[in-house]
Amino acid sequence: MNRYKTISKIGEGTFSEVLKTQSLKDGKFYACKKMKQHFKSTEQVNSLREVQALRRLSPHPNILMLFEVLFDKKSGCLSLICELMDMNVYELIRERRYPLSENKIRHYMYQLCKSLEHIHRNGIFHRDVKPENILIKQDVLKLGDFGSCRSVFSKQPYTEYISTRWYRAPECLLTDGYYTFKMDVWSVGCVFFEIARSRAMNFDFPYKKAQGSTTITQLSPECLSLMCEMLAYDPDERPNAGQTLQHSYFTEPRTLERRAQHKKIRITEKSNTAGSMNYLLQIAGQGRRQALKTIPELPIHHHVPTFPVELPRLNVPGVTKHIPKFQSVFHTPVKNVKLPVLPSVKYIETKFENEHHSNSPVNTFQLPVLERKGRGS
């Protein structure tokens, strides 16, 4: 912690306290989560679920970013340096006199469902989703505090006493630790209700209507439909996080998100066109580097005559009979042009088994006419 200066205390929980700190290196502000538990080794720190989860889930626009893990072996103190946010959802709604607009509610809930879909897709469920663990900065919402998270593939039963009581799913209350990642969907539904009303929930289990059920009629039918689906008692009847994102309530943010993605793609393509100065400089640099690496090619020598030639006469020793002159297989060359003659071929005399072969006349052969392609006469 000698590289950070403590500015103020943000909050405190059962297992840690959160401090606002400033880096002595770059002068930026960070949130420091200082653990109350002491650790014995680096291996114990790296096996901590929260550290593993934050490393696996980052980076994501709706997950709190972990920048650094500080562990002092002498004292056993552990601190997590994370990005600093403006406030949490509880601070956002606790002193409001009027509820948030439905557009603002939809904007926050869409981001919260995206964070939930991301962690579930990566095999983790949070188990402690509540307003204090949902952070906001300039209308960007991020889910934090993964100290209670578990793997969705771990063996049941889980810890019975988990999650804050106001956001604990019915299966957590009514079973001996046999619950799934759907408990996070219930908790998000509770946060959904609180953001819509700007106050805490009050459920009367199991047959009475919620006391606040008649005070949120100003919300759209799509909003109430999604909220009721997320707060189904039976976890099998609740949608998963991916299904909540496809609900008709989120049609508008889905459309805006697609437009933003297409705009980003167009900007990227435009920056890579030939008319872009950066693109031209990049290509020029690549050309210079390529020129330095280029190895000059060796000249190719073609061992064939480049124009018509006449075959030489064959001097065959041991043969006294007249050998006719071979006729050229090429067209008659242009006059007054000296044609090169191929070198003479040396003939090695062959002995025949029967002597009468040596007295046999030499037959006359004429080479066939060849059609040369790709050259003129």
C-alpha positions as CSV (number, residue, x, y, z in Angstrom):
1,M,0.0,0.0,0.0
2,N,3.0,2.3,0.0
3,R,2.2,3.1,-3.7
4,Y,-1.3,4.4,-2.7
5,K,-2.4,7.2,-0.5
6,T,-5.6,6.8,1.5
7,I,-8.1,9.7,0.9
8,S,-11.2,8.6,2.8
9,K,-13.3,5.6,3.9
10,I,-16.2,4.7,1.6
11,G,-17.8,1.9,3.5
12,E,-17.4,-1.2,5.6
13,G,-18.8,-4.7,5.5
14,T,-18.5,-8.0,7.5
15,F,-15.3,-9.2,5.7
16,S,-13.7,-6.0,4.4
17,E,-13.7,-2.2,4.3
18,V,-13.5,0.0,1.2
19,L,-11.2,3.0,1.0
20,K,-10.8,5.8,-1.6
21,T,-7.2,5.9,-2.5
22,Q,-4.9,7.8,-4.9
23,S,-2.0,6.3,-6.8
24,L,1.3,8.0,-6.2
25,K,2.4,6.9,-9.7
26,D,-0.3,8.3,-12.0
27,G,-2.4,10.4,-9.5
28,K,-5.6,8.6,-10.4
29,F,-8.2,7.6,-7.8
30,Y,-9.1,4.0,-7.1
31,A,-11.2,2.0,-4.7
32,C,-9.2,-0.2,-2.4
33,K,-11.0,-3.2,-0.8
34,K,-9.0,-4.1,2.2
35,M,-9.7,-7.6,3.6
36,K,-10.1,-8.1,7.3
37,Q,-8.9,-11.7,7.1
38,H,-5.2,-12.3,7.1
39,F,-3.6,-14.7,4.6
40,K,-0.5,-16.9,4.9
41,S,0.8,-17.3,1.3
42,T,0.4,-16.1,-2.2
43,E,-1.2,-19.4,-3.2
44,Q,-3.9,-18.8,-0.6
45,V,-4.5,-15.4,-2.1
46,N,-4.7,-16.6,-5.7
47,S,-7.1,-19.4,-4.7
48,L,-9.5,-16.8,-3.3
49,R,-12.9,-17.0,-5.1
50,E,-13.3,-13.3,-5.5
51,V,-9.8,-12.9,-7.0
52,Q,-10.4,-15.8,-9.4
53,A,-13.8,-14.5,-10.4
54,L,-12.7,-10.9,-11.1
55,R,-9.8,-12.1,-13.2
56,R,-12.0,-14.4,-15.2
57,L,-14.8,-12.0,-15.8
58,S,-12.8,-8.9,-16.7
59,P,-12.9,-7.0,-18.9
60,H,-16.6,-6.4,-19.3
61,P,-18.4,-3.0,-19.4
62,N,-20.8,-4.1,-16.6
63,I,-18.3,-5.9,-14.3
64,L,-16.2,-4.0,-11.8
65,M,-12.6,-3.9,-13.0
66,L,-9.8,-5.3,-10.9
67,F,-6.5,-3.5,-11.5
68,E,-4.1,-4.9,-8.9
69,V,-3.8,-7.4,-6.0
70,L,-1.6,-6.2,-3.2
71,F,-0.4,-8.8,-0.7
72,D,2.0,-8.1,2.2
73,K,3.6,-11.4,3.2
74,K,4.9,-10.1,6.5
75,S,1.5,-8.8,7.8
76,G,-0.7,-11.1,5.8
77,C,-2.8,-8.2,4.6
78,L,-4.6,-8.3,1.3
79,S,-6.0,-5.4,-0.7
80,L,-7.8,-5.4,-4.1
81,I,-7.4,-2.2,-6.1
82,C,-10.5,-1.7,-8.3
83,E,-12.0,1.1,-10.3
84,L,-13.7,3.9,-8.3
85,M,-17.4,4.4,-8.9
86,D,-19.6,7.3,-8.0
87,M,-22.2,5.5,-5.9
88,N,-24.2,2.3,-5.4
89,V,-27.9,1.7,-6.2
90,Y,-28.9,2.0,-2.5
91,E,-27.4,5.5,-2.3
92,L,-29.1,6.3,-5.6
93,I,-32.6,5.5,-4.4
94,R,-32.6,5.9,-0.6
95,E,-33.2,9.7,-0.5
96,R,-35.2,10.2,-3.6
97,R,-38.6,11.8,-3.2
98,Y,-39.8,10.6,-6.6
99,P,-39.2,7.4,-8.5
100,L,-36.8,7.2,-11.4
101,S,-38.2,7.6,-14.9
102,E,-39.0,4.3,-16.6
103,N,-36.4,5.0,-19.3
104,K,-33.8,5.3,-16.6
105,I,-35.0,2.2,-14.9
106,R,-34.9,0.3,-18.2
107,H,-31.4,1.5,-18.9
108,Y,-30.1,0.3,-15.5
109,M,-31.9,-3.0,-15.5
110,Y,-30.6,-3.8,-19.0
111,Q,-27.0,-3.4,-17.8
112,L,-27.6,-5.4,-14.7
113,C,-29.1,-8.3,-16.7
114,K,-26.1,-8.1,-19.1
115,S,-23.7,-8.4,-16.1
116,L,-25.7,-11.4,-14.8
117,E,-25.7,-13.1,-18.2
118,H,-22.0,-12.6,-18.4
119,I,-21.1,-14.2,-15.1
120,H,-23.5,-17.1,-15.6
121,R,-22.1,-17.8,-19.0
122,N,-18.7,-18.0,-17.5
123,G,-19.8,-20.6,-14.9
124,I,-20.2,-18.3,-11.9
125,F,-23.2,-17.2,-9.9
126,H,-23.0,-14.2,-7.5
127,R,-25.2,-15.2,-4.5
128,D,-25.2,-11.7,-3.1
129,V,-26.9,-9.4,-5.6
130,K,-28.2,-6.4,-3.7
131,P,-28.3,-2.6,-4.2
132,E,-25.1,-2.1,-2.2
133,N,-23.1,-4.3,-4.6
134,I,-24.4,-2.6,-7.8
135,L,-22.3,0.4,-8.6
136,I,-23.0,3.4,-10.9
137,K,-20.8,6.0,-12.5
138,Q,-22.1,8.4,-15.2
139,D,-25.1,6.2,-16.0
140,V,-22.9,3.1,-16.4
141,L,-23.9,0.2,-14.0
142,K,-21.4,-2.4,-12.8
143,L,-21.8,-5.5,-10.6
144,G,-19.2,-5.9,-7.9
145,D,-18.3,-7.7,-4.6
146,F,-17.8,-11.4,-5.7
147,G,-16.8,-12.6,-2.2
148,S,-19.8,-15.0,-2.0
149,C,-19.7,-16.3,-5.6
150,R,-19.6,-20.0,-6.4
151,S,-19.2,-22.1,-9.5
152,V,-22.4,-23.3,-11.2
153,F,-20.7,-26.7,-11.6
154,S,-19.9,-27.1,-7.9
155,K,-21.7,-29.9,-6.0
156,Q,-24.7,-29.2,-3.9
157,P,-25.7,-28.6,-1.1
158,Y,-24.4,-25.1,-0.8
159,T,-24.2,-22.8,2.2
160,E,-27.7,-22.3,3.6
161,Y,-27.2,-18.8,5.0
162,I,-26.2,-16.9,2.0
163,S,-27.2,-13.6,0.4
164,T,-28.8,-10.7,2.3
165,R,-32.1,-11.7,3.7
166,W,-34.2,-9.2,1.8
167,Y,-32.9,-10.5,-1.5
168,R,-32.7,-14.2,-0.7
169,A,-34.7,-16.5,-3.0
170,P,-37.4,-18.8,-1.7
171,E,-35.4,-22.0,-2.5
172,C,-32.6,-20.6,-0.3
173,L,-35.0,-20.3,2.6
174,L,-37.0,-23.5,2.1
175,T,-34.2,-26.0,1.3
176,D,-31.0,-27.2,2.9
177,G,-28.7,-25.6,0.4
178,Y,-30.2,-27.0,-2.8
179,Y,-30.4,-23.9,-5.0
180,T,-29.0,-22.9,-8.4
181,F,-27.9,-19.8,-10.3
182,K,-31.6,-18.9,-10.6
183,M,-31.3,-17.4,-7.2
184,D,-29.5,-14.5,-8.8
185,V,-32.4,-13.8,-11.1
186,W,-34.7,-13.6,-8.0
187,S,-32.3,-11.1,-6.4
188,V,-32.2,-9.0,-9.5
189,G,-36.0,-9.0,-9.6
190,C,-36.0,-7.6,-6.0
191,V,-33.6,-4.9,-7.0
192,F,-35.8,-4.2,-10.0
193,F,-38.8,-3.6,-7.7
194,E,-36.8,-1.3,-5.4
195,I,-35.5,0.8,-8.3
196,A,-39.0,1.1,-9.7
197,R,-40.4,2.2,-6.3
198,S,-37.3,3.9,-4.9
199,R,-37.8,2.1,-1.7
200,A,-37.2,-1.4,-0.1
201,M,-39.5,-4.3,-0.8
202,N,-41.9,-5.9,1.6
203,F,-43.0,-9.4,0.7
204,D,-45.7,-11.3,2.7
205,F,-45.1,-15.0,2.0
206,P,-46.7,-17.0,0.7
207,Y,-50.4,-16.1,-0.1
208,K,-50.8,-12.5,0.6
209,K,-50.2,-9.8,-2.0
210,A,-47.1,-7.6,-1.6
211,Q,-47.9,-4.3,0.1
212,G,-46.4,-2.3,-2.8
213,S,-48.3,-4.1,-5.6
214,T,-50.8,-1.3,-6.0
215,T,-48.2,1.5,-6.1
216,I,-46.3,0.6,-9.3
217,T,-49.3,0.7,-11.7
218,Q,-47.6,3.7,-13.5
219,L,-45.1,1.3,-15.0
220,S,-45.6,-0.2,-18.4
221,P,-47.2,-3.7,-18.8
222,E,-43.9,-5.0,-20.2
223,C,-42.0,-3.8,-17.1
224,L,-44.5,-5.5,-14.8
225,S,-44.4,-8.6,-16.9
226,L,-40.6,-9.0,-16.7
227,M,-40.6,-8.2,-13.0
228,C,-43.2,-10.9,-12.3
229,E,-41.3,-13.5,-14.3
230,M,-38.1,-12.8,-12.4
231,L,-40.0,-13.1,-9.1
232,A,-41.6,-16.4,-9.7
233,Y,-41.5,-18.6,-6.6
234,D,-40.6,-21.7,-8.5
235,P,-37.0,-21.3,-9.9
236,D,-37.8,-23.5,-12.9
237,E,-40.4,-20.9,-14.0
238,R,-38.0,-18.0,-13.8
239,P,-36.2,-17.0,-17.0
240,N,-32.4,-17.2,-17.1
241,A,-30.3,-14.0,-17.6
242,G,-30.1,-14.5,-21.3
243,Q,-33.9,-14.8,-21.7
244,T,-34.5,-11.6,-19.7
245,L,-32.3,-9.7,-22.2
246,Q,-34.7,-10.9,-25.0
247,H,-37.8,-9.7,-23.2
248,S,-39.9,-7.1,-25.0
249,Y,-39.2,-4.6,-22.2
250,F,-35.6,-4.3,-23.5
251,T,-36.5,-3.8,-27.2
252,E,-35.3,-0.2,-27.2
253,P,-31.9,-0.7,-25.5
254,R,-31.2,-3.7,-27.7
255,T,-31.9,-1.6,-30.8
256,L,-29.6,1.2,-29.5
257,E,-26.9,-1.3,-28.7
258,R,-27.0,-2.7,-32.3
259,R,-26.8,0.7,-33.8
260,A,-23.8,1.6,-31.6
261,Q,-22.1,-1.6,-32.7
262,H,-22.8,-0.9,-36.4
263,K,-21.5,2.7,-36.0
264,K,-18.4,1.4,-34.4
265,I,-17.8,-1.0,-37.2
266,R,-18.3,1.7,-39.8
267,I,-15.8,4.0,-38.1
268,T,-13.3,1.2,-38.0
269,E,-13.8,0.5,-41.6
270,K,-13.5,4.2,-42.5
271,S,-10.3,4.5,-40.6
272,N,-8.8,1.6,-42.6
273,T,-9.6,3.0,-46.1
274,A,-6.9,4.0,-48.5
275,G,-7.9,7.6,-48.1
276,S,-6.9,7.6,-44.4
277,M,-3.5,9.2,-43.7
278,N,-2.9,6.7,-40.9
279,Y,-3.6,3.8,-43.2
280,L,-1.2,5.2,-45.9
281,L,1.5,5.7,-43.3
282,Q,1.0,2.2,-42.1
283,I,1.2,0.8,-45.6
284,A,4.3,2.9,-46.3
285,G,6.0,1.6,-43.2
286,Q,5.2,-2.0,-44.1
287,G,6.6,-1.4,-47.6
288,R,9.9,-0.1,-46.2
289,R,10.2,-3.0,-43.8
290,Q,9.4,-5.4,-46.5
291,A,12.0,-3.9,-48.8
292,L,14.6,-4.4,-46.2
293,K,13.7,-8.0,-45.8
294,T,13.4,-8.8,-49.5
295,I,16.1,-11.1,-50.9
296,P,17.1,-10.4,-54.5
297,E,16.0,-13.3,-56.8
298,L,18.7,-15.1,-58.8
299,P,18.4,-14.7,-62.6
300,I,16.9,-17.6,-64.4
301,H,19.0,-19.1,-67.2
302,H,17.0,-20.9,-70.0
303,H,19.2,-23.6,-71.6
304,V,17.3,-23.6,-74.8
305,P,18.0,-21.8,-78.1
306,T,16.0,-18.5,-78.5
307,F,15.7,-18.9,-82.3
308,P,15.6,-21.8,-84.9
309,V,18.8,-23.8,-85.2
310,E,20.0,-26.6,-87.6
311,L,20.9,-30.0,-86.2
312,P,24.6,-31.0,-86.8
313,R,25.9,-33.9,-88.9
314,L,26.6,-37.1,-87.0
315,N,30.1,-38.6,-87.5
316,V,29.7,-42.3,-86.8
317,P,32.9,-44.2,-86.8
318,G,32.9,-47.7,-88.3
319,V,30.1,-46.9,-90.7
320,T,31.4,-46.4,-94.3
321,K,28.1,-46.2,-96.1
322,H,26.7,-42.8,-97.1
323,I,24.6,-41.2,-94.4
324,P,22.1,-38.8,-95.8
325,K,21.9,-35.3,-94.6
326,F,19.2,-34.7,-91.9
327,Q,16.6,-32.2,-92.9
328,S,15.9,-29.3,-90.6
329,V,12.7,-29.6,-88.6
330,F,12.5,-25.9,-88.4
331,H,11.4,-23.4,-90.9
332,T,14.0,-21.8,-93.2
333,P,15.7,-19.0,-91.3
334,V,16.0,-15.5,-92.5
335,K,18.8,-14.9,-95.1
336,N,22.2,-13.6,-94.1
337,V,21.6,-14.7,-90.5
338,K,24.2,-17.0,-89.1
339,L,22.6,-19.8,-87.0
340,P,24.3,-21.5,-84.2
341,V,25.1,-25.1,-84.5
342,L,24.6,-27.5,-81.7
343,P,27.7,-29.3,-80.6
344,S,28.5,-32.7,-82.2
345,V,27.3,-35.8,-80.4
346,K,30.0,-38.4,-79.7
347,Y,29.0,-41.9,-80.7
348,I,30.3,-44.9,-78.8
349,E,30.5,-48.0,-81.0
350,T,28.4,-50.9,-79.9
351,K,29.4,-54.5,-80.6
352,F,26.6,-56.7,-81.9
353,E,26.1,-60.3,-80.9
354,N,25.7,-61.5,-84.6
355,E,28.2,-60.2,-87.2
356,H,25.8,-60.0,-90.0
357,H,24.2,-57.0,-88.3
358,S,27.4,-55.0,-89.1
359,N,26.9,-55.5,-92.8
360,S,23.3,-54.5,-92.8
361,P,22.5,-51.3,-94.5
362,V,21.7,-48.2,-92.5
363,N,18.1,-47.2,-92.7
364,T,17.2,-43.6,-93.4
365,F,14.9,-41.8,-90.9
366,Q,13.4,-38.4,-91.0
367,L,12.4,-36.5,-87.9
368,P,8.8,-35.3,-87.6
369,V,7.9,-31.7,-88.0
370,L,7.4,-30.0,-84.7
371,E,5.0,-27.2,-84.2
372,R,6.5,-24.5,-82.0
373,K,4.1,-22.6,-79.9
374,G,4.4,-19.0,-78.7
375,R,7.1,-17.9,-81.2
376,G,7.0,-16.5,-84.7
377,S,8.5,-18.0,-87.8
